[in-house]
Amino acid sequence: MDWEVKIETKLKDGILDPQGKAVKTGLKSLGYENVDSVFVGKYMEIIIKDISKKEDASEMVEDMCKKLLANPVIEEYKYELNKMEG
Amino acid sequence: MDWEVKIETKLKDGILDPQGKAVKTGLKSLGYENVDSVFVGKYMEIIIKDISKKEDASEMVEDMCKKLLANPVIEEYKYELNKMEG
């Protein structure tokens, strides 16, 4: 069974987000005055092959997030795991 | 009415993704042999204030994506727009 994983990471509340601040400033300077706040994180799509159980795939994703994909000290992450057709 | 927008951007198919390649190599070297492919993009959360109609908010988001948040030549984006409570 193959799996498609979509992962979003975001800085935790209270952690300074200079990239978000820069994007907000950029949007304001383009005239988007209604923009109140901007947070910038990462988005990843990963294809995982040949794992039969969803629980095993999910455990692997958790593990990968903690070890490499996100920095658990300053970032929070969430993911969506879907079986691939065919 | 205030709105919360969640935006994901990703390189279009066929555009070289060196960051995704690096993450894939990293995961393989940690022993995650089942990883088949990795794409890395951006994830953004934006709060927009004081727009009454969803269509207007949506149009504004489209506009911001094209002008600043994504590079429409090489990136595709999708977003989710939700009314904020309270």
Backbone of each chain as nested JSON, in Angstrom:
{
  "chains": [
    {"id": "A", "residues": [
      {"number": 1, "name": "MET", "atoms": {"N": [0.838, -1.201, 0.0], "CA": [0.0, 0.0, 0.0], "C": [0.878, 1.259, 0.0]}},
      {"number": 2, "name": "ASP", "atoms": {"N": [0.504, 2.222, -0.851], "CA": [1.263, 3.48, -0.902], "C": [0.443, 4.603, -0.27]}},
      {"number": 3, "name": "TRP", "atoms": {"N": [1.136, 5.567, 0.295], "CA": [0.477, 6.62, 1.053], "C": [0.962, 7.996, 0.632]}},
      {"number": 4, "name": "GLU", "atoms": {"N": [0.031, 8.924, 0.629], "CA": [0.393, 10.32, 0.384], "C": [0.213, 11.084, 1.688]}},
      {"number": 5, "name": "VAL", "atoms": {"N": [1.264, 11.782, 2.083], "CA": [1.219, 12.535, 3.333], "C": [1.352, 14.012, 3.026]}},
      {"number": 6, "name": "LYS", "atoms": {"N": [0.476, 14.828, 3.623], "CA": [0.599, 16.277, 3.5], "C": [0.873, 16.848, 4.873]}},
      {"number": 7, "name": "ILE", "atoms": {"N": [1.997, 17.528, 4.999], "CA": [2.442, 18.007, 6.311], "C": [2.52, 19.525, 6.305]}},
      {"number": 8, "name": "GLU", "atoms": {"N": [1.991, 20.151, 7.343], "CA": [2.122, 21.6, 7.514], "C": [2.874, 21.858, 8.803]}},
      {"number": 9, "name": "THR", "atoms": {"N": [3.905, 22.676, 8.738], "CA": [4.581, 23.063, 9.977], "C": [4.444, 24.567, 10.151]}},
      {"number": 10, "name": "LYS", "atoms": {"N": [4.453, 24.98, 11.401], "CA": [4.199, 26.382, 11.743], "C": [4.931, 26.663, 13.036]}},
      {"number": 11, "name": "LEU", "atoms": {"N": [5.466, 27.858, 13.185], "CA": [6.126, 28.199, 14.443], "C": [5.099, 28.219, 15.571]}},
      {"number": 12, "name": "LYS", "atoms": {"N": [5.496, 27.777, 16.751], "CA": [4.599, 27.806, 17.91], "C": [4.257, 29.243, 18.283]}},
      {"number": 13, "name": "ASP", "atoms": {"N": [3.121, 29.407, 18.949], "CA": [2.731, 30.729, 19.426], "C": [3.836, 31.308, 20.3]}},
      {"number": 14, "name": "GLY", "atoms": {"N": [4.129, 32.564, 20.099], "CA": [5.123, 33.217, 20.946], "C": [6.523, 33.172, 20.366]}},
      {"number": 15, "name": "ILE", "atoms": {"N": [6.737, 32.335, 19.351], "CA": [8.052, 32.303, 18.697], "C": [8.058, 33.365, 17.587]}},
      {"number": 16, "name": "LEU", "atoms": {"N": [9.073, 34.185, 17.604], "CA": [9.19, 35.277, 16.631], "C": [9.23, 34.733, 15.196]}},
      {"number": 17, "name": "ASP", "atoms": {"N": [8.419, 35.316, 14.328], "CA": [8.312, 34.848, 12.941], "C": [8.704, 35.99, 11.991]}},
      {"number": 18, "name": "PRO", "atoms": {"N": [10.0, 36.211, 11.783], "CA": [10.442, 37.343, 10.958], "C": [9.962, 37.241, 9.515]}},
      {"number": 19, "name": "GLN", "atoms": {"N": [9.847, 36.013, 8.996], "CA": [9.387, 35.839, 7.617], "C": [7.925, 36.264, 7.488]}},
      {"number": 20, "name": "GLY", "atoms": {"N": [7.124, 35.885, 8.473], "CA": [5.714, 36.299, 8.485], "C": [5.586, 37.811, 8.55]}},
      {"number": 21, "name": "LYS", "atoms": {"N": [6.424, 38.41, 9.377], "CA": [6.406, 39.866, 9.526], "C": [6.762, 40.551, 8.209]}},
      {"number": 22, "name": "ALA", "atoms": {"N": [7.767, 39.997, 7.515], "CA": [8.19, 40.574, 6.237], "C": [7.076, 40.469, 5.195]}},
      {"number": 23, "name": "VAL", "atoms": {"N": [6.407, 39.317, 5.173], "CA": [5.309, 39.135, 4.212], "C": [4.174, 40.11, 4.533]}},
      {"number": 24, "name": "LYS", "atoms": {"N": [3.873, 40.282, 5.827], "CA": [2.826, 41.222, 6.225], "C": [3.158, 42.645, 5.759]}},
      {"number": 25, "name": "THR", "atoms": {"N": [4.404, 43.051, 5.984], "CA": [4.841, 44.378, 5.548], "C": [4.704, 44.52, 4.034]}},
      {"number": 26, "name": "GLY", "atoms": {"N": [5.093, 43.464, 3.319], "CA": [4.969, 43.467, 1.87], "C": [3.531, 43.631, 1.412]}},
      {"number": 27, "name": "LEU", "atoms": {"N": [2.635, 42.886, 2.044], "CA": [1.216, 42.958, 1.666], "C": [0.638, 44.345, 1.953]}},
      {"number": 28, "name": "LYS", "atoms": {"N": [0.988, 44.887, 3.127], "CA": [0.504, 46.232, 3.477], "C": [0.981, 47.259, 2.451]}},
      {"number": 29, "name": "SER", "atoms": {"N": [2.243, 47.114, 2.056], "CA": [2.8, 48.112, 1.136], "C": [2.194, 47.97, -0.258]}},
      {"number": 30, "name": "LEU", "atoms": {"N": [1.597, 46.81, -0.547], "CA": [0.871, 46.652, -1.813], "C": [-0.571, 47.147, -1.689]}},
      {"number": 31, "name": "GLY", "atoms": {"N": [-0.94, 47.617, -0.486], "CA": [-2.268, 48.198, -0.321], "C": [-3.294, 47.29, 0.345]}},
      {"number": 32, "name": "TYR", "atoms": {"N": [-2.871, 46.099, 0.787], "CA": [-3.812, 45.196, 1.458], "C": [-3.889, 45.547, 2.938]}},
      {"number": 33, "name": "GLU", "atoms": {"N": [-4.627, 46.612, 3.221], "CA": [-4.68, 47.147, 4.585], "C": [-5.436, 46.235, 5.546]}},
      {"number": 34, "name": "ASN", "atoms": {"N": [-6.278, 45.344, 5.018], "CA": [-7.088, 44.486, 5.888], "C": [-6.311, 43.303, 6.471]}},
      {"number": 35, "name": "VAL", "atoms": {"N": [-5.069, 43.126, 6.004], "CA": [-4.271, 42.013, 6.533], "C": [-3.871, 42.303, 7.974]}},
      {"number": 36, "name": "ASP", "atoms": {"N": [-4.225, 41.394, 8.87], "CA": [-3.968, 41.621, 10.288], "C": [-2.729, 40.88, 10.777]}},
      {"number": 37, "name": "SER", "atoms": {"N": [-2.558, 39.645, 10.35], "CA": [-1.362, 38.912, 10.762], "C": [-1.025, 37.833, 9.74]}},
      {"number": 38, "name": "VAL", "atoms": {"N": [0.246, 37.49, 9.679], "CA": [0.726, 36.489, 8.729], "C": [1.705, 35.552, 9.438]}},
      {"number": 39, "name": "PHE", "atoms": {"N": [1.493, 34.264, 9.282], "CA": [2.454, 33.274, 9.776], "C": [2.939, 32.462, 8.593]}},
      {"number": 40, "name": "VAL", "atoms": {"N": [4.245, 32.253, 8.524], "CA": [4.791, 31.472, 7.42], "C": [5.426, 30.194, 7.952]}},
      {"number": 41, "name": "GLY", "atoms": {"N": [5.073, 29.078, 7.346], "CA": [5.652, 27.792, 7.725], "C": [6.013, 26.997, 6.494]}},
      {"number": 42, "name": "LYS", "atoms": {"N": [6.138, 25.698, 6.659], "CA": [6.481, 24.838, 5.525], "C": [5.311, 23.934, 5.174]}},
      {"number": 43, "name": "TYR", "atoms": {"N": [5.244, 23.566, 3.91], "CA": [4.263, 22.589, 3.46], "C": [5.021, 21.493, 2.725]}},
      {"number": 44, "name": "MET", "atoms": {"N": [4.751, 20.252, 3.063], "CA": [5.458, 19.155, 2.401], "C": [4.505, 18.062, 1.953]}},
      {"number": 45, "name": "GLU", "atoms": {"N": [4.777, 17.501, 0.811], "CA": [4.05, 16.324, 0.35], "C": [5.04, 15.189, 0.2]}},
      {"number": 46, "name": "ILE", "atoms": {"N": [4.723, 14.083, 0.828], "CA": [5.639, 12.941, 0.785], "C": [4.873, 11.701, 0.337]}},
      {"number": 47, "name": "ILE", "atoms": {"N": [5.482, 10.945, -0.562], "CA": [4.905, 9.658, -0.966], "C": [5.683, 8.545, -0.278]}},
      {"number": 48, "name": "ILE", "atoms": {"N": [4.963, 7.675, 0.411], "CA": [5.581, 6.547, 1.106], "C": [5.08, 5.256, 0.462]}},
      {"number": 49, "name": "LYS", "atoms": {"N": [6.026, 4.362, 0.148], "CA": [5.679, 3.131, -0.565], "C": [5.653, 1.925, 0.368]}},
      {"number": 50, "name": "ASP", "atoms": {"N": [4.844, 0.957, 0.011], "CA": [4.907, -0.395, 0.577], "C": [4.807, -0.46, 2.095]}},
      {"number": 51, "name": "ILE", "atoms": {"N": [3.825, 0.212, 2.643], "CA": [3.528, 0.01, 4.06], "C": [2.072, -0.42, 4.119]}},
      {"number": 52, "name": "SER", "atoms": {"N": [1.811, -1.559, 4.77], "CA": [0.46, -2.1, 4.647], "C": [-0.545, -1.454, 5.597]}},
      {"number": 53, "name": "LYS", "atoms": {"N": [-0.132, -1.162, 6.827], "CA": [-1.103, -0.625, 7.793], "C": [-0.999, 0.892, 7.94]}},
      {"number": 54, "name": "LYS", "atoms": {"N": [-2.158, 1.524, 8.04], "CA": [-2.192, 2.98, 8.217], "C": [-1.482, 3.391, 9.516]}},
      {"number": 55, "name": "GLU", "atoms": {"N": [-1.658, 2.6, 10.571], "CA": [-1.021, 2.93, 11.857], "C": [0.501, 2.972, 11.721]}},
      {"number": 56, "name": "ASP", "atoms": {"N": [1.05, 2.032, 10.961], "CA": [2.501, 1.995, 10.773], "C": [2.978, 3.22, 9.992]}},
      {"number": 57, "name": "ALA", "atoms": {"N": [2.213, 3.571, 8.94], "CA": [2.574, 4.741, 8.134], "C": [2.511, 5.992, 9.008]}},
      {"number": 58, "name": "SER", "atoms": {"N": [1.466, 6.074, 9.816], "CA": [1.268, 7.235, 10.675], "C": [2.407, 7.373, 11.694]}},
      {"number": 59, "name": "GLU", "atoms": {"N": [2.793, 6.23, 12.264], "CA": [3.894, 6.238, 13.233], "C": [5.194, 6.71, 12.578]}},
      {"number": 60, "name": "MET", "atoms": {"N": [5.425, 6.242, 11.355], "CA": [6.618, 6.634, 10.607], "C": [6.616, 8.144, 10.345]}},
      {"number": 61, "name": "VAL", "atoms": {"N": [5.461, 8.69, 9.992], "CA": [5.379, 10.121, 9.72], "C": [5.663, 10.939, 10.983]}},
      {"number": 62, "name": "GLU", "atoms": {"N": [5.061, 10.54, 12.108], "CA": [5.311, 11.209, 13.393], "C": [6.81, 11.273, 13.677]}},
      {"number": 63, "name": "ASP", "atoms": {"N": [7.415, 10.106, 13.492], "CA": [8.821, 9.923, 13.731], "C": [9.681, 10.83, 12.832]}},
      {"number": 64, "name": "MET", "atoms": {"N": [9.346, 10.867, 11.552], "CA": [10.084, 11.702, 10.592], "C": [9.925, 13.178, 10.939]}},
      {"number": 65, "name": "CYS", "atoms": {"N": [8.718, 13.57, 11.359], "CA": [8.482, 14.971, 11.727], "C": [9.376, 15.362, 12.891]}},
      {"number": 66, "name": "LYS", "atoms": {"N": [9.42, 14.5, 13.897], "CA": [10.205, 14.832, 15.095], "C": [11.697, 14.831, 14.82]}},
      {"number": 67, "name": "LYS", "atoms": {"N": [12.139, 13.925, 13.944], "CA": [13.583, 13.784, 13.722], "C": [14.153, 14.724, 12.67]}},
      {"number": 68, "name": "LEU", "atoms": {"N": [13.345, 15.055, 11.656], "CA": [13.93, 15.839, 10.568], "C": [13.037, 16.956, 10.021]}},
      {"number": 69, "name": "LEU", "atoms": {"N": [11.748, 16.662, 9.852], "CA": [10.91, 17.598, 9.08], "C": [10.525, 18.844, 9.855]}},
      {"number": 70, "name": "ALA", "atoms": {"N": [10.347, 18.73, 11.151], "CA": [10.008, 19.897, 11.954], "C": [10.981, 19.98, 13.12]}},
      {"number": 71, "name": "ASN", "atoms": {"N": [11.079, 21.141, 13.712], "CA": [11.864, 21.297, 14.933], "C": [10.867, 21.383, 16.088]}},
      {"number": 72, "name": "PRO", "atoms": {"N": [10.683, 20.288, 16.831], "CA": [9.61, 20.249, 17.826], "C": [9.77, 21.282, 18.949]}},
      {"number": 73, "name": "VAL", "atoms": {"N": [10.969, 21.832, 19.091], "CA": [11.184, 22.841, 20.133], "C": [10.434, 24.135, 19.783]}},
      {"number": 74, "name": "ILE", "atoms": {"N": [10.473, 24.519, 18.522], "CA": [9.864, 25.793, 18.139], "C": [8.71, 25.666, 17.15]}},
      {"number": 75, "name": "GLU", "atoms": {"N": [8.536, 24.471, 16.581], "CA": [7.483, 24.329, 15.571], "C": [6.415, 23.322, 15.979]}},
      {"number": 76, "name": "GLU", "atoms": {"N": [5.186, 23.59, 15.525], "CA": [4.157, 22.566, 15.636], "C": [3.855, 22.063, 14.224]}},
      {"number": 77, "name": "TYR", "atoms": {"N": [3.395, 20.82, 14.142], "CA": [3.106, 20.275, 12.816], "C": [1.793, 19.524, 12.852]}},
      {"number": 78, "name": "LYS", "atoms": {"N": [1.165, 19.436, 11.693], "CA": [0.041, 18.513, 11.568], "C": [0.111, 17.871, 10.195]}},
      {"number": 79, "name": "TYR", "atoms": {"N": [-0.488, 16.699, 10.082], "CA": [-0.408, 16.015, 8.798], "C": [-1.692, 15.257, 8.504]}},
      {"number": 80, "name": "GLU", "atoms": {"N": [-1.818, 14.934, 7.24], "CA": [-2.973, 14.231, 6.717], "C": [-2.403, 13.072, 5.913]}},
      {"number": 81, "name": "LEU", "atoms": {"N": [-2.903, 11.889, 6.173], "CA": [-2.338, 10.683, 5.558], "C": [-3.423, 10.003, 4.734]}},
      {"number": 82, "name": "ASN", "atoms": {"N": [-3.204, 9.881, 3.441], "CA": [-4.219, 9.256, 2.583], "C": [-3.65, 8.12, 1.754]}},
      {"number": 83, "name": "LYS", "atoms": {"N": [-4.446, 7.061, 1.674], "CA": [-4.081, 5.92, 0.846], "C": [-4.08, 6.357, -0.623]}},
      {"number": 84, "name": "MET", "atoms": {"N": [-3.087, 5.905, -1.393], "CA": [-3.081, 6.252, -2.813], "C": [-3.8, 5.197, -3.625]}},
      {"number": 85, "name": "GLU", "atoms": {"N": [-4.536, 5.635, -4.606], "CA": [-5.29, 4.711, -5.464], "C": [-4.356, 3.982, -6.432]}},
      {"number": 86, "name": "GLY", "atoms": {"N": [-4.76, 2.831, -6.819], "CA": [-4.082, 2.108, -7.906], "C": [-2.867, 1.337, -7.493]}}
    ]},
    {"id": "B", "residues": [
      {"number": 1, "name": "MET", "atoms": {"N": [-16.533, 41.415, 9.407], "CA": [-16.267, 39.978, 9.44], "C": [-14.76, 39.732, 9.261]}},
      {"number": 2, "name": "ASP", "atoms": {"N": [-14.221, 38.835, 10.096], "CA": [-12.798, 38.506, 9.985], "C": [-12.639, 37.098, 9.392]}},
      {"number": 3, "name": "TRP", "atoms": {"N": [-11.541, 36.906, 8.708], "CA": [-11.331, 35.654, 7.968], "C": [-9.959, 35.064, 8.255]}},
      {"number": 4, "name": "GLU", "atoms": {"N": [-9.93, 33.746, 8.33], "CA": [-8.654, 33.048, 8.464], "C": [-8.393, 32.316, 7.152]}},
      {"number": 5, "name": "VAL", "atoms": {"N": [-7.225, 32.562, 6.585], "CA": [-6.871, 31.939, 5.308], "C": [-5.683, 31.017, 5.522]}},
      {"number": 6, "name": "LYS", "atoms": {"N": [-5.778, 29.798, 5.017], "CA": [-4.637, 28.879, 5.041], "C": [-4.221, 28.608, 3.613]}},
      {"number": 7, "name": "ILE", "atoms": {"N": [-2.98, 28.929, 3.301], "CA": [-2.497, 28.842, 1.929], "C": [-1.354, 27.835, 1.84]}},
      {"number": 8, "name": "GLU", "atoms": {"N": [-1.406, 26.968, 0.845], "CA": [-0.288, 26.056, 0.585], "C": [0.245, 26.348, -0.808]}},
      {"number": 9, "name": "THR", "atoms": {"N": [1.549, 26.509, -0.918], "CA": [2.138, 26.657, -2.243], "C": [3.105, 25.501, -2.479]}},
      {"number": 10, "name": "LYS", "atoms": {"N": [3.239, 25.154, -3.738], "CA": [4.034, 23.986, -4.115], "C": [4.579, 24.249, -5.499]}},
      {"number": 11, "name": "LEU", "atoms": {"N": [5.781, 23.779, -5.801], "CA": [6.316, 23.942, -7.145], "C": [5.486, 23.134, -8.128]}},
      {"number": 12, "name": "LYS", "atoms": {"N": [5.289, 23.677, -9.315], "CA": [4.549, 22.947, -10.347], "C": [5.291, 21.687, -10.751]}},
      {"number": 13, "name": "ASP", "atoms": {"N": [4.541, 20.713, -11.278], "CA": [5.155, 19.486, -11.776], "C": [6.217, 19.827, -12.818]}},
      {"number": 14, "name": "GLY", "atoms": {"N": [7.34, 19.175, -12.731], "CA": [8.38, 19.393, -13.725], "C": [9.395, 20.45, -13.329]}},
      {"number": 15, "name": "ILE", "atoms": {"N": [9.06, 21.243, -12.287], "CA": [10.022, 22.241, -11.812], "C": [10.934, 21.563, -10.783]}},
      {"number": 16, "name": "LEU", "atoms": {"N": [12.217, 21.722, -10.971], "CA": [13.196, 21.094, -10.084], "C": [13.023, 21.569, -8.646]}},
      {"number": 17, "name": "ASP", "atoms": {"N": [12.988, 20.631, -7.696], "CA": [12.761, 20.958, -6.287], "C": [13.955, 20.488, -5.454]}},
      {"number": 18, "name": "PRO", "atoms": {"N": [15.036, 21.288, -5.433], "CA": [16.254, 20.848, -4.732], "C": [16.031, 20.647, -3.236]}},
      {"number": 19, "name": "GLN", "atoms": {"N": [15.139, 21.454, -2.651], "CA": [14.88, 21.32, -1.208], "C": [14.202, 19.978, -0.915]}},
      {"number": 20, "name": "GLY", "atoms": {"N": [13.248, 19.62, -1.767], "CA": [12.578, 18.335, -1.62], "C": [13.559, 17.178, -1.757]}},
      {"number": 21, "name": "LYS", "atoms": {"N": [14.471, 17.331, -2.716], "CA": [15.48, 16.298, -2.946], "C": [16.386, 16.142, -1.72]}},
      {"number": 22, "name": "ALA", "atoms": {"N": [16.759, 17.279, -1.135], "CA": [17.624, 17.256, 0.055], "C": [16.916, 16.581, 1.225]}},
      {"number": 23, "name": "VAL", "atoms": {"N": [15.628, 16.899, 1.396], "CA": [14.868, 16.291, 2.496], "C": [14.751, 14.782, 2.273]}},
      {"number": 24, "name": "LYS", "atoms": {"N": [14.51, 14.388, 1.027], "CA": [14.409, 12.962, 0.713], "C": [15.712, 12.239, 1.055]}},
      {"number": 25, "name": "THR", "atoms": {"N": [16.833, 12.824, 0.635], "CA": [18.146, 12.234, 0.945], "C": [18.335, 12.118, 2.457]}},
      {"number": 26, "name": "GLY", "atoms": {"N": [17.943, 13.173, 3.17], "CA": [18.052, 13.153, 4.629], "C": [17.237, 12.036, 5.247]}},
      {"number": 27, "name": "LEU", "atoms": {"N": [16.006, 11.886, 4.779], "CA": [15.131, 10.836, 5.331], "C": [15.689, 9.452, 5.032]}},
      {"number": 28, "name": "LYS", "atoms": {"N": [16.175, 9.252, 3.81], "CA": [16.767, 7.955, 3.443], "C": [17.956, 7.637, 4.343]}},
      {"number": 29, "name": "SER", "atoms": {"N": [18.775, 8.661, 4.584], "CA": [19.988, 8.412, 5.377], "C": [19.639, 8.155, 6.845]}},
      {"number": 30, "name": "LEU", "atoms": {"N": [18.423, 8.534, 7.26], "CA": [17.977, 8.193, 8.617], "C": [17.328, 6.803, 8.646]}},
      {"number": 31, "name": "GLY", "atoms": {"N": [17.261, 6.174, 7.476], "CA": [16.749, 4.804, 7.437], "C": [15.309, 4.672, 6.957]}},
      {"number": 32, "name": "TYR", "atoms": {"N": [14.691, 5.788, 6.539], "CA": [13.311, 5.696, 6.042], "C": [13.323, 5.317, 4.562]}},
      {"number": 33, "name": "GLU", "atoms": {"N": [13.538, 4.045, 4.316], "CA": [13.708, 3.554, 2.951], "C": [12.411, 3.596, 2.145]}},
      {"number": 34, "name": "ASN", "atoms": {"N": [11.266, 3.636, 2.821], "CA": [9.984, 3.622, 2.109], "C": [9.597, 4.96, 1.501]}},
      {"number": 35, "name": "VAL", "atoms": {"N": [10.385, 6.01, 1.813], "CA": [10.074, 7.319, 1.259], "C": [10.377, 7.329, -0.229]}},
      {"number": 36, "name": "ASP", "atoms": {"N": [9.365, 7.678, -1.029], "CA": [9.527, 7.611, -2.476], "C": [9.793, 8.985, -3.085]}},
      {"number": 37, "name": "SER", "atoms": {"N": [9.065, 9.991, -2.622], "CA": [9.31, 11.334, -3.14], "C": [8.894, 12.378, -2.118]}},
      {"number": 38, "name": "VAL", "atoms": {"N": [9.536, 13.536, -2.192], "CA": [9.269, 14.622, -1.251], "C": [9.182, 15.933, -2.024]}},
      {"number": 39, "name": "PHE", "atoms": {"N": [8.139, 16.694, -1.773], "CA": [8.02, 18.042, -2.333], "C": [7.928, 19.018, -1.181]}},
      {"number": 40, "name": "VAL", "atoms": {"N": [8.689, 20.1, -1.258], "CA": [8.636, 21.087, -0.186], "C": [8.089, 22.4, -0.728]}},
      {"number": 41, "name": "GLY", "atoms": {"N": [7.14, 22.967, -0.01], "CA": [6.568, 24.254, -0.394], "C": [6.39, 25.136, 0.827]}},
      {"number": 42, "name": "LYS", "atoms": {"N": [5.519, 26.121, 0.714], "CA": [5.272, 27.021, 1.831], "C": [3.861, 26.831, 2.37]}},
      {"number": 43, "name": "TYR", "atoms": {"N": [3.718, 27.108, 3.654], "CA": [2.405, 27.104, 4.278], "C": [2.232, 28.457, 4.964]}},
      {"number": 44, "name": "MET", "atoms": {"N": [1.119, 29.105, 4.724], "CA": [0.9, 30.412, 5.343], "C": [-0.478, 30.516, 5.967]}},
      {"number": 45, "name": "GLU", "atoms": {"N": [-0.548, 31.168, 7.109], "CA": [-1.837, 31.479, 7.718], "C": [-1.958, 32.987, 7.794]}},
      {"number": 46, "name": "ILE", "atoms": {"N": [-3.039, 33.503, 7.273], "CA": [-3.226, 34.951, 7.26], "C": [-4.582, 35.288, 7.861]}},
      {"number": 47, "name": "ILE", "atoms": {"N": [-4.597, 36.302, 8.717], "CA": [-5.867, 36.805, 9.257], "C": [-6.201, 38.101, 8.529]}},
      {"number": 48, "name": "ILE", "atoms": {"N": [-7.415, 38.158, 7.987], "CA": [-7.879, 39.349, 7.281], "C": [-9.068, 39.935, 8.046]}},
      {"number": 49, "name": "LYS", "atoms": {"N": [-9.022, 41.235, 8.288], "CA": [-10.061, 41.889, 9.103], "C": [-11.05, 42.671, 8.234]}},
      {"number": 50, "name": "ASP", "atoms": {"N": [-12.271, 42.764, 8.761], "CA": [-13.256, 43.718, 8.258], "C": [-13.562, 43.63, 6.77]}},
      {"number": 51, "name": "ILE", "atoms": {"N": [-13.816, 42.423, 6.3], "CA": [-14.343, 42.291, 4.939], "C": [-15.665, 41.54, 5.09]}},
      {"number": 52, "name": "SER", "atoms": {"N": [-16.733, 42.104, 4.543], "CA": [-18.042, 41.52, 4.874], "C": [-18.388, 40.304, 4.013]}},
      {"number": 53, "name": "LYS", "atoms": {"N": [-18.036, 40.325, 2.727], "CA": [-18.44, 39.207, 1.864], "C": [-17.318, 38.217, 1.61]}},
      {"number": 54, "name": "LYS", "atoms": {"N": [-17.657, 36.933, 1.648], "CA": [-16.665, 35.891, 1.405], "C": [-16.052, 36.036, 0.004]}},
      {"number": 55, "name": "GLU", "atoms": {"N": [-16.87, 36.415, -0.981], "CA": [-16.362, 36.563, -2.349], "C": [-15.264, 37.627, -2.413]}},
      {"number": 56, "name": "ASP", "atoms": {"N": [-15.471, 38.725, -1.666], "CA": [-14.467, 39.795, -1.669], "C": [-13.175, 39.324, -1.011]}},
      {"number": 57, "name": "ALA", "atoms": {"N": [-13.319, 38.59, 0.101], "CA": [-12.136, 38.071, 0.794], "C": [-11.388, 37.11, -0.129]}},
      {"number": 58, "name": "SER", "atoms": {"N": [-12.138, 36.262, -0.791], "CA": [-11.557, 35.267, -1.682], "C": [-10.808, 35.936, -2.842]}},
      {"number": 59, "name": "GLU", "atoms": {"N": [-11.419, 36.963, -3.396], "CA": [-10.792, 37.687, -4.497], "C": [-9.479, 38.332, -4.036]}},
      {"number": 60, "name": "MET", "atoms": {"N": [-9.523, 38.889, -2.825], "CA": [-8.327, 39.515, -2.259], "C": [-7.205, 38.485, -2.078]}},
      {"number": 61, "name": "VAL", "atoms": {"N": [-7.56, 37.293, -1.622], "CA": [-6.551, 36.242, -1.403], "C": [-5.934, 35.811, -2.741]}},
      {"number": 62, "name": "GLU", "atoms": {"N": [-6.762, 35.59, -3.746], "CA": [-6.281, 35.242, -5.09], "C": [-5.246, 36.258, -5.565]}},
      {"number": 63, "name": "ASP", "atoms": {"N": [-5.641, 37.493, -5.399], "CA": [-4.836, 38.624, -5.802], "C": [-3.478, 38.658, -5.077]}},
      {"number": 64, "name": "MET", "atoms": {"N": [-3.526, 38.46, -3.762], "CA": [-2.297, 38.458, -2.95], "C": [-1.391, 37.303, -3.352]}},
      {"number": 65, "name": "CYS", "atoms": {"N": [-1.988, 36.143, -3.638], "CA": [-1.193, 34.983, -4.044], "C": [-0.448, 35.288, -5.336]}},
      {"number": 66, "name": "LYS", "atoms": {"N": [-1.167, 35.866, -6.295], "CA": [-0.548, 36.132, -7.596], "C": [0.52, 37.212, -7.513]}},
      {"number": 67, "name": "LYS", "atoms": {"N": [0.287, 38.218, -6.656], "CA": [1.202, 39.354, -6.617], "C": [2.399, 39.16, -5.702]}},
      {"number": 68, "name": "LEU", "atoms": {"N": [2.216, 38.405, -4.606], "CA": [3.319, 38.347, -3.64], "C": [3.567, 36.959, -3.044]}},
      {"number": 69, "name": "LEU", "atoms": {"N": [2.493, 36.231, -2.703], "CA": [2.685, 35.037, -1.873], "C": [3.228, 33.839, -2.652]}},
      {"number": 70, "name": "ALA", "atoms": {"N": [2.853, 33.734, -3.909], "CA": [3.356, 32.629, -4.726], "C": [3.931, 33.21, -6.009]}},
      {"number": 71, "name": "ASN", "atoms": {"N": [4.753, 32.434, -6.661], "CA": [5.254, 32.821, -7.979], "C": [4.485, 31.982, -9.006]}},
      {"number": 72, "name": "PRO", "atoms": {"N": [3.472, 32.583, -9.653], "CA": [2.579, 31.79, -10.506], "C": [3.286, 31.136, -11.698]}},
      {"number": 73, "name": "VAL", "atoms": {"N": [4.492, 31.599, -12.013], "CA": [5.233, 30.99, -13.126], "C": [5.692, 29.575, -12.756]}},
      {"number": 74, "name": "ILE", "atoms": {"N": [6.147, 29.413, -11.535], "CA": [6.69, 28.102, -11.152], "C": [5.928, 27.416, -10.017]}},
      {"number": 75, "name": "GLU", "atoms": {"N": [5.014, 28.151, -9.356], "CA": [4.324, 27.556, -8.213], "C": [2.823, 27.468, -8.431]}},
      {"number": 76, "name": "GLU", "atoms": {"N": [2.222, 26.43, -7.845], "CA": [0.771, 26.403, -7.766], "C": [0.385, 26.605, -6.301]}},
      {"number": 77, "name": "TYR", "atoms": {"N": [-0.817, 27.137, -6.095], "CA": [-1.242, 27.382, -4.716], "C": [-2.69, 26.967, -4.545]}},
      {"number": 78, "name": "LYS", "atoms": {"N": [-3.026, 26.637, -3.31], "CA": [-4.438, 26.488, -3.004], "C": [-4.677, 27.055, -1.621]}},
      {"number": 79, "name": "TYR", "atoms": {"N": [-5.912, 27.456, -1.36], "CA": [-6.189, 28.049, -0.056], "C": [-7.576, 27.681, 0.424]}},
      {"number": 80, "name": "GLU", "atoms": {"N": [-7.727, 27.876, 1.716], "CA": [-8.966, 27.572, 2.424], "C": [-9.306, 28.834, 3.19]}},
      {"number": 81, "name": "LEU", "atoms": {"N": [-10.531, 29.288, 3.062], "CA": [-10.93, 30.56, 3.663], "C": [-12.052, 30.299, 4.651]}},
      {"number": 82, "name": "ASN", "atoms": {"N": [-11.833, 30.614, 5.923], "CA": [-12.864, 30.371, 6.93], "C": [-13.195, 31.619, 7.728]}},
      {"number": 83, "name": "LYS", "atoms": {"N": [-14.485, 31.798, 7.975], "CA": [-14.949, 32.892, 8.81], "C": [-14.467, 32.671, 10.242]}},
      {"number": 84, "name": "MET", "atoms": {"N": [-13.986, 33.74, 10.888], "CA": [-13.559, 33.587, 12.281], "C": [-14.718, 33.857, 13.219]}},
      {"number": 85, "name": "GLU", "atoms": {"N": [-14.794, 33.078, 14.264], "CA": [-15.871, 33.235, 15.251], "C": [-15.621, 34.461, 16.122]}},
      {"number": 86, "name": "GLY", "atoms": {"N": [-16.701, 35.028, 16.603], "CA": [-16.613, 36.08, 17.64], "C": [-16.31, 37.445, 17.11]}}
    ]}
  ]
}
